[in-house]
Amino acid sequence: MAKPFAYALMAEKMDAIDRLDIQFRWGGYGFRVHRCHLTSFPAGKIIRFHKHSEYEFHFIPRGKGTVVLEDGSFPVHEGQFYLTGPNVMHQQEADQREAMDELCLHIDIVPLEDGENAQWGERWERHEARMCIHALDALPLAPLTDQYNAMAWFLTAYRAWHEGQPGAYSTIKQAVIQILLRASRLSSEPTVTFEPPSRNMNEHRFKIATQFIHDNYASPLTLQEVAERIPISGRQLQRIFREQGAESFSAYLENYRLNQICSAIMEGASPIDQIALEHGFASGNYLYYVFKKRFGMTPKQFRTHQAAVDASRPENKGDRNHL
């Protein structure tokens, strides 16, 4: 009994993805998909010599035949693929007695101008895309075994369209990138892999801790509670705060709360006791004590002082004169 054909679903509408104008940027390249489909060659079918100005990936999920690449003739069978890059002359022939199926990815790959101030992982992505294309260009002009299962991603792309998946466009884009990456792994080029630079972990942990403080400063917070979010020991977190230039965890937390309280005092007329409770202080009296110790005045005196400063500004004087 013949085994089920894994790509039978794609035969329902072979040109479904071809009808979509799939184009995207990956790293420093623009990609436009001309064809991403399953096609079948009946036994004995010959596609005469031709070439493309784009890249064409040919995967054989079933059957066998022959491919002529420039001056070399090669047998091809299930589980293999070959790449015909720009302007490579090639001819395809199905076996005289057996049909041959092909998964075809026909795609434009266009170098784009380098952007400035690359952020959010763009530098890594540019490197990986560049190394991938470099490796693809170095693939031998001969059939290879699809040992990294790039073929499966054709079905992933088709199912995204067929099932109307949320984010189908993004899924198809990622499927195309996976086909390119997995094919490139068969290159002899040693620069295909890329080790992203490692981060300074203490600096990273400090950022996580301070962001958690910023998000939750109005609630009771302890050193140990924040440390568990990272997770590291409280002693280690205290050491990181000092290493990163902060006096201590408690000093950093208190300073941030006071800064937020100063803003709240200047922006509104809420009672000081209410502001204290809303910004992490147990009571108005404790806020008065901390505020006076830090700024040399009480919160009410600070409000009065700020009101006087605002009133003395030239634009405010002009408003009064106008009135």
C-alpha positions in Angstrom: 0.0 0.0 0.0 1.4 3.4 -1.0 2.1 5.8 1.8 0.0 9.0 1.9 1.6 11.9 0.1 2.6 14.5 2.7 2.0 17.4 0.3 -1.4 16.3 -1.1 -3.1 19.3 0.5 -1.1 21.6 -1.7 -2.5 20.0 -4.8 -6.0 21.5 -4.1 -4.9 24.9 -5.3 -1.3 24.7 -6.5 -0.9 28.5 -7.2 -2.6 29.7 -3.9 0.6 31.4 -2.6 1.7 32.5 -6.1 -1.5 34.7 -6.2 -0.3 36.5 -3.1 2.1 39.4 -3.5 4.5 38.2 -0.8 7.3 40.6 -0.4 9.3 41.5 2.7 12.6 42.7 4.1 15.0 40.4 6.0 18.2 42.0 7.1 19.8 43.9 4.3 17.8 42.2 1.5 14.4 42.6 -0.1 12.5 39.4 -1.0 9.7 38.9 -3.4 8.1 35.5 -3.9 7.1 34.7 -7.5 6.2 31.1 -7.0 5.9 28.9 -3.9 3.9 25.9 -5.0 3.7 22.2 -5.7 3.9 21.1 -9.3 3.8 17.7 -11.0 5.7 16.4 -14.1 4.1 13.4 -15.7 6.4 10.6 -16.7 8.7 11.6 -19.5 7.9 15.3 -19.2 10.8 17.6 -20.2 11.2 21.2 -19.3 13.6 22.5 -21.9 16.7 24.5 -21.1 15.9 27.9 -19.5 17.2 30.4 -17.0 15.9 33.0 -14.6 17.3 36.3 -13.3 16.0 35.2 -9.8 16.8 32.3 -7.5 14.8 29.1 -7.9 14.8 26.3 -5.3 13.7 22.9 -6.5 12.7 20.3 -3.9 11.6 16.7 -4.9 9.0 15.4 -2.4 8.1 12.4 -4.6 9.2 10.6 -7.8 12.4 10.9 -9.7 14.0 12.3 -12.8 17.0 14.1 -14.2 18.2 17.6 -14.0 20.8 19.2 -16.3 22.7 22.1 -14.7 24.9 24.0 -17.1 27.0 21.2 -18.5 26.3 18.5 -15.8 23.5 15.9 -15.8 22.3 14.5 -12.4 19.7 12.0 -11.3 17.3 13.4 -8.7 14.9 11.6 -6.5 12.6 12.0 -3.5 14.2 13.9 -0.6 16.6 16.0 -2.7 16.8 19.6 -3.8 18.9 21.8 -6.0 19.2 25.6 -6.4 19.4 27.4 -9.7 20.7 30.8 -9.0 20.4 33.8 -11.4 21.2 33.0 -15.0 21.9 29.3 -14.4 20.8 27.3 -17.4 18.9 24.1 -16.5 16.6 21.5 -17.9 14.3 19.2 -15.9 13.1 15.7 -17.0 10.8 13.4 -15.2 11.6 9.7 -15.3 10.3 7.9 -18.4 8.2 5.6 -16.2 7.5 7.6 -13.1 6.1 11.0 -12.5 8.0 13.6 -10.5 6.6 16.2 -8.1 8.5 19.4 -7.3 8.1 22.0 -4.6 9.3 25.2 -6.2 10.3 28.5 -4.5 11.1 31.1 -7.1 12.2 34.3 -5.4 13.8 37.6 -6.0 16.6 38.5 -3.6 17.6 42.2 -3.8 20.4 43.8 -1.7 19.1 47.0 0.0 21.1 49.9 1.2 22.3 49.6 4.8 20.3 51.5 7.3 21.8 53.6 10.0 21.6 53.2 13.8 20.5 49.6 13.6 18.5 48.7 16.7 16.2 46.0 18.1 18.3 43.1 16.9 18.6 44.4 13.3 22.4 44.0 13.4 22.2 40.3 14.2 19.4 39.8 11.5 21.5 41.6 8.9 24.5 39.4 9.7 22.4 36.2 9.5 20.7 37.2 6.3 24.0 38.2 4.7 25.6 34.9 5.7 22.6 32.9 4.5 22.7 34.5 1.0 26.5 34.1 0.9 26.1 30.4 1.7 23.4 29.9 -0.9 25.6 31.4 -3.6 28.3 28.9 -2.6 26.1 25.8 -2.9 27.4 23.3 -5.4 25.6 23.2 -8.7 24.2 19.7 -8.1 21.4 18.0 -6.3 21.7 17.7 -2.5 19.9 15.8 0.2 17.3 17.9 2.1 18.7 16.7 5.4 17.5 19.8 7.4 13.9 19.3 6.2 13.4 22.6 4.4 10.6 21.0 2.4 8.3 20.8 5.4 8.1 24.6 5.4 6.3 24.7 2.1 3.4 22.9 3.8 3.6 25.3 6.8 3.2 28.3 4.4 0.4 26.6 2.5 -1.5 25.7 5.6 -1.3 29.3 6.9 -3.1 30.4 3.7 -5.5 27.4 3.5 -6.6 27.6 7.1 -6.8 31.4 7.2 -4.5 31.5 10.2 -4.2 34.8 12.1 -0.9 36.3 11.0 -0.8 34.2 7.8 1.4 36.6 6.0 4.0 36.5 8.9 3.9 32.7 8.9 4.5 32.5 5.2 7.4 35.0 5.5 9.0 33.0 8.2 8.4 29.8 6.3 10.3 31.2 3.3 13.1 32.4 5.5 13.3 28.8 7.0 13.6 27.3 3.6 16.5 29.6 2.8 18.2 29.0 6.1 17.9 25.3 6.0 19.1 25.0 2.4 22.1 27.3 3.2 23.2 24.9 6.0 24.4 22.5 3.3 26.9 25.0 2.1 30.6 24.5 2.6 31.0 28.1 3.8 32.1 28.2 7.4 30.5 31.5 8.1 26.9 30.4 8.0 26.5 30.2 11.8 26.6 33.3 13.9 27.0 33.6 17.6 25.1 36.7 18.9 27.1 38.8 21.3 26.5 38.0 24.9 25.1 40.7 27.2 26.5 42.0 30.5 24.3 40.0 32.8 24.7 42.3 35.8 23.7 45.3 33.7 20.8 43.3 32.3 19.6 42.2 35.8 19.9 45.8 37.0 17.6 46.9 34.2 15.1 44.2 35.0 15.1 45.1 38.7 14.7 48.9 38.1 12.0 48.4 35.6 10.1 46.2 38.1 10.5 49.0 40.6 9.2 51.6 38.2 6.2 49.4 37.4 5.4 48.6 41.1 6.9 51.3 43.3 3.5 52.2 44.7 3.2 48.8 46.3 5.3 47.5 49.2 8.5 46.1 47.7 11.3 44.2 49.4 14.8 43.5 48.1 14.1 39.7 48.2 10.8 40.1 46.3 12.5 41.9 43.4 15.5 39.5 43.5 13.1 36.6 43.1 11.8 38.1 39.9 15.2 37.8 38.1 15.9 35.3 39.9 19.0 35.8 42.0 19.7 36.2 45.7 19.0 39.4 47.6 22.6 39.7 48.4 23.6 39.5 44.8 21.0 42.0 43.7 22.2 44.5 46.4 25.8 44.1 45.1 24.5 44.7 41.5 22.8 48.0 42.6 26.1 49.3 44.1 28.1 48.1 41.1 25.8 50.0 38.7 26.2 53.2 40.6 23.1 53.1 42.9 23.7 53.6 46.6 21.5 50.6 47.5 18.2 49.0 46.6 16.3 50.8 49.3 17.9 54.2 48.4 17.0 53.6 44.7 13.4 52.7 45.6 13.0 55.7 47.9 14.5 58.1 45.4 12.2 56.9 42.7 9.1 57.2 44.9 10.1 60.7 45.9 10.6 61.8 42.3 7.1 60.5 41.5 5.7 62.3 44.5 7.3 65.6 43.5 5.7 65.3 40.1 2.3 64.5 41.7 2.6 67.5 44.0 3.4 69.8 41.1 0.7 68.4 38.8 -2.3 68.4 41.1 -4.0 69.5 44.2 -4.6 66.1 45.9 -4.0 66.0 49.7 -0.5 65.2 50.7 -1.7 62.2 52.7 -3.5 60.8 49.6 -0.4 61.3 47.5 1.7 59.5 50.1 -0.5 56.4 50.1 -0.8 56.4 46.3 3.0 56.3 45.9 4.1 53.7 48.4 4.5 55.5 51.7 2.7 54.0 54.7 1.4 57.4 55.9 1.6 61.1 55.3 3.6 61.6 58.5 6.3 59.2 57.3 6.4 61.0 53.9 6.7 64.4 55.8 9.7 63.0 57.7 11.5 61.6 54.6 10.7 64.6 52.5 11.9 67.1 55.0 15.1 65.1 55.5 15.8 64.9 51.8 14.8 68.3 50.6 14.9 70.5 53.7 11.2 71.4 53.4 7.8 69.7 53.9 5.7 68.5 51.0 3.3 71.4 51.6 6.2 73.9 51.6 7.4 72.3 48.4 4.0 72.8 46.8 3.9 76.5 47.9 7.4 77.0 46.6 6.6 75.5 43.2 3.5 77.6 42.9 5.5 80.7 43.5 8.1 79.6 41.0 5.4 79.0 38.4 3.8 82.4 39.0 7.1 84.2 38.5 7.7 82.8 35.1 7.5 85.4 32.3 4.7 83.7 30.4 2.5 83.6 33.5 3.2 87.3 34.2 2.1 88.1 30.7 -1.1 86.2 31.3 -1.9 88.2 34.4 -1.2 91.5 32.7 -3.4 90.5 29.8 -6.2 89.7 32.3 
